[in-house]
């Protein structure tokens, strides 16, 4: 039986392709709509977990789908932003997105493999901070793009929003790389089938 919390998670997951279409298909204010939808999905990230704990219906399926929905949202959005050329220089954008993609997929796979073995991959606080920085930077990137491409405004307001988003993204990228290395180091005993430490 699919719990209410899992239904919320599935709804978030199913809305990711909708966000991709909105971001890539050109229509009036599509960047603005994409940014608003991303913000909504990011803000409701903890809703499914809250409902699961409140109703005492925490499930294995939910534990698998929740991080999957989070990763799908951020990675799909970054790819869309990359395709649209909203972050430059493009060489940096490509390298950053590729490294973030490798880190997120790698950590997710490790977490699920260890979970099946009854082991818990230790959380890293830097990982939570990188999520916050990236979740703020991506919708601001879309807001800046909306000002420039939807409304034809590329003045000081656009510059402020763009460079704010870019700065937050760079910080989030740096934290992604650092936290990825820390994940592996802190959990090295688990990864080598020895007794590991957990938070």
Secondary structure by P-SEA (a helix, b strand, c coil): cccaaaaaaaaaaaaaaaaaaaacccccaaaaaaaaaaaaaaaacaaaaaaaaaaccccaaaaaaaaaaaaaaaaaaaaaaaaaccccaaaaaaaaaaaaaaaaaaaaaaaaaaaaacccccccaaaaaaaaaaaaaaaaaaaaaaaccccccccaaaaaaaaaaaaaaaaaaaaaaaaaaaaaaaacccccccccccc
